Structures are given as C-alpha cells and as structure tokens.
Amino acid sequence: MKTILVTGAAGFIGRSLLKQLVEDNYKVIALDNFRFSNQSQISQHPNIEWVVGATRDWNLVSDLVARADGIVRGLLDFAKPEA
C-alpha cells in the first residue's frame, strides 16, 4: 500500500483529498496545524495517521517526506507580514 503525505489535511480541500485517497486504498499521513480548522472535523480511519504540525517545521516535514511515496500539498503555512 502506497503512502501519501497531505499537507493542510484538515481543511475543506484536504478532507476531500483524504476521503478519496482512502477510498483508492492509500495510506495517508495527514499533516495540519489546525490553525484554520477544527480537530473535531477530522476523519478517523485506520489508514489515516494525523500529525499536528506546520510545514515550516523542516525537521518534521523531512521525516514525513522520507516515509511517503508521494506528496499532495493542500496548503502551506504562511507568515503574516509585519504591519
């Protein structure tokens, strides 16, 4: 079974991607920092591994990428510019 890393996995698009990937028999590493979403909205499934973190965390992302066969970028973290 192939493993796909999905960033921004708890958002609207990310949740739709997770559903489709699981239906297509993929294992999913779902990365989200829940900054713009709610943990109560996430899907629990044996083929989904939820990781709370940010794409700006290079060490975390490097570890997750090493475990994945592919990556779908649902969202990247961004910093709010200084006013």
C-alpha positions as CSV (number, residue, x, y, z in Angstrom):
1,M,0.0,0.0,0.0
2,K,1.4,3.4,-1.0
3,T,1.7,6.2,1.5
4,I,0.8,9.8,0.6
5,L,1.6,12.9,2.7
6,V,-1.1,15.5,2.6
7,T,-0.4,19.0,4.0
8,G,-3.4,21.1,5.1
9,A,-5.2,17.9,5.6
10,A,-7.9,19.2,8.0
11,G,-9.1,22.0,5.6
12,F,-12.0,21.6,3.2
13,I,-9.9,20.5,0.3
14,G,-7.6,18.4,2.5
15,R,-10.5,16.4,3.9
16,S,-11.9,15.7,0.5
17,L,-8.5,14.5,-0.6
18,L,-8.2,12.2,2.4
19,K,-11.6,10.6,1.7
20,Q,-10.6,10.0,-2.0
21,L,-7.2,8.6,-1.2
22,V,-8.5,6.2,1.5
23,E,-11.2,5.0,-1.0
24,D,-8.4,4.4,-3.5
25,N,-6.6,2.3,-1.0
26,Y,-3.8,4.6,0.0
27,K,-2.3,5.1,3.5
28,V,-2.3,8.8,4.3
29,I,-0.1,10.9,6.6
30,A,-2.3,13.9,7.3
31,L,-0.3,17.0,8.4
32,D,-2.1,20.1,9.7
33,N,-1.5,22.7,12.4
34,F,-5.3,23.3,12.9
35,R,-4.8,27.0,12.7
36,F,-7.7,27.4,10.3
37,S,-9.6,24.3,11.1
38,N,-11.1,22.3,14.0
39,Q,-9.8,18.9,15.2
40,S,-13.5,17.9,15.7
41,Q,-14.0,17.9,11.9
42,I,-11.3,15.4,11.1
43,S,-11.9,11.9,9.8
44,Q,-10.7,8.9,11.9
45,H,-9.7,5.9,9.8
46,P,-7.1,3.2,10.2
47,N,-5.3,4.3,7.0
48,I,-5.0,7.9,8.2
49,E,-2.2,9.0,10.5
50,W,-2.8,12.5,11.8
51,V,0.2,14.6,12.6
52,V,-0.2,18.0,14.3
53,G,2.5,20.4,13.0
54,A,3.4,23.0,10.5
55,T,5.0,22.8,7.1
56,R,7.5,25.4,8.3
57,D,8.9,22.7,10.7
58,W,11.7,21.4,8.4
59,N,12.7,18.5,10.6
60,L,9.1,17.3,10.9
61,V,8.4,17.6,7.2
62,S,11.7,15.9,6.3
63,D,10.8,12.9,8.5
64,L,7.3,12.7,7.0
65,V,8.5,13.1,3.4
66,A,11.0,10.2,4.0
67,R,8.1,7.9,4.9
68,A,5.9,8.9,1.9
69,D,5.7,7.7,-1.6
70,G,4.1,10.9,-2.8
71,I,3.0,14.4,-1.5
72,V,-0.1,16.4,-2.1
73,R,0.2,20.0,-0.9
74,G,-3.2,21.1,0.3
75,L,-1.8,24.2,2.0
76,L,1.4,25.6,3.1
77,D,1.9,27.7,6.2
78,F,2.5,31.3,5.6
79,A,3.6,34.1,7.9
80,K,1.6,37.2,8.3
81,P,3.7,40.2,7.1
82,E,4.6,42.8,9.7
83,A,2.3,45.8,9.6
